[in-house]
Structures are given as C-alpha cells and as structure tokens.
Amino acid sequence: MPYLDPAAGRAREGRQAAAVPNAGNATATAAAGATPTKAEYDALLADVATLRTKVNSLLTALRASGQIAP
C-alpha cells in the first residue's frame, strides 16, 4: 500500500512557513457615547490596519512555504 510508505510520506511533507509574530493588543476602546469621536475612530482604524498587515504577512509566509497557492 503506497500510502503507508514512510519515504513517500516524508516526500509529501510541507515546509514550515516563516514565523510571523502575534498581533498586539487592540489600542481602541469602546466609544464613550452613541457617536464615536475622531480619536476613537482613528484608534480603531489603526488597529484594523495593523491586523490587515499581519494577515497579509501570514498569507505571504504561507505562499512562500508552498502551503497555499500563490
């Protein structure tokens, strides 16, 4: 049974992706009132931008290691 061949299994093993550090804690806080202030909005926008960068770094690492298609 070819699927039990250890050499064939090792040949199919994927490479490990490059390390990407964890995302930091969110800096935004809950809005004080019904309408967020500019500062509250900007803090949330900065957090989203940071997470977007982190997700893109993860996708780049996975593509470079061959774990997902380019």
KOLTITOR-270595 format. One record per residue: x, y, z of N, C-alpha, C in turn; residue in three letters. Coordinates in steps of 0.02 Angstrom, whole numbers, plus 32768, in hexadecimal, padded with zeros to 4 digits. Example, Ala and Ser with C-alpha at 12.3 -4.5 7.8 and 13.67 -1.06 7.14 Angstrom:
<tikols>
82947EE4818682677F1F818682947F5B8186ALA 82827F90816282AC7FCB816582858002818ASER 
</tikols>
This chain:
<tikols>
802A7FC58000800080008000802C803E8000MET 802D80657FCA805B809C7FC3805080D47FF7PRO 801380DB801080078112803F802681048083TYR 803E80C68090805F80B680CE80AB80B980C8LEU 80C480CA808E810C80CE80838129810C80A6ASP 8153810380DA816D813D80FE8194816D80D2PRO 81BA815480A281E18180807781B281AC804DALA 817D818F8034814D81B6800D812A81EA8039ALA 811D81D9807680FE820880A5812C824380B3GLY 816C823580BE819C826B80CA81A38298808DARG 819E827C805281A582A38015816A82D3800DALA 813182C2802A80F682ED802580F18320805DARG 811B831B80908117834980C88126839080B0GLU 80FF83BF80C88108840580B58140842580DCGLY 8157845B80C1818A848280E4816784B08116ARG 818A84C08149816E84EC817D816F85348164GLN 8139855881708135859E815D816285C8818AALA 817586028171819D8630819A8174864881D5ALA 81968656820C8174866D8248815886B4823EALA 811B86BE825680FC8700825680E6870D829EVAL 80FE874482BC80ED874F830280A2875B830CPRO 808A874E8348804387588358803187A18352ASN 7FF187AE83447FD887F283437FD7880D838AALA 7FE6884C83917FE5886B83D37F9F887783ECGLY 7F9A888E84297F59889E84467F3988D88420ASN 7EF888D9841D7ED4890F83FE7EDE894F8426ALA 7EE4898784047EED89C784267EAC89ED842ATHR 7E7A89DA84027E3B89FD84037E1389EA8441ALA 7DEB8A1884597DBF8A0B84917D778A16847BTHR 7D498A0084A37D028A0884927CF18A538491ALA 7CC58A6584637CB18AAB845D7C8D8AC1849CALA 7C9B8AFE84B17C7D8B1784EE7C328B2684E5ALA 7C1F8B3884A97BD98B49849D7BBE8B228461GLY 7B868B3884487B678B17840E7B8F8B2383CFALA 7BB08B5D83CA7BD78B6E838F7C218B6E83A2THR 7C4A8B4783807C918B4683917CB38B89837FPRO 7CE48B9B83A67D0B8BD783977D3E8BC88361THR 7D5D8BFC83467D918BF283137DCA8BC98330LYS 7DDD8BD6836E7E148BB0838D7E038B668394ALA 7DC58B5883A87DAF8B1283AE7DAE8AEF836AGLU 7D968B1383387D948AF782F47DDB8AEB82DATYR 7E078B1C82E57E4C8B1582CD7E708ADB82EFASP 7E638AD083307E818A9883537E6A8A558336ALA 7E298A5183287E0E8A14830A7E2A8A0982C4LEU 7E308A3E829E7E4C8A3A825A7E948A22825CLEU 7EBA8A3A828D7F008A2582947F0489DB82A6ALA 7ED789C482D27ED6897C82E47EC6895182A7ASP 7E968966827F7E82894082447EBD893E8212VAL 7EDF8977820A7F18897981DC7F4F894A81F4ALA 7F5B894882357F8E891B82517F7C88D28245THR 7F3D88C182507F27887C82457F2A886A81FBLEU 7F19889981CF7F1D888D81877F65887D8172ARG 7F9488A3818D7FDB8897817F7FF088528198THR 7FD8884081D47FE987FF81F17FCD87C581C6LYS 7F8F87CC81B07F70879781867F9687918144VAL 7FA887CA81277FCE87C780E8801287A780F2ASN 803287B3812C80728793813B806A87478141SER 803487328161802686EA8167801B86CA8123LEU 7FF486EB80F97FE786D080B6802786CC808DLEU 805186FF8093809186FE806F80BD86C58087THR 80BF86B980C980E7868280E480CD863F80CCALA 808B863780CC806D85F780B5807B85EC806BLEU 807786208043808586197FFB80CF86077FF0ARG 80FB862980158143861C800C815685D68020ALA 813285B9805081438575806681208540803BSER 80F68556800D80D485267FE2809685078000GLY 807E852280388044850480598002851B803AGLN 8003855680197FC8856B7FF37FE185837FAFILE 7FB385837F7F7FC585977F3B7FD785E17F38ALA 800685F27F0D801986397F067FE186637EE9PRO 
</tikols>
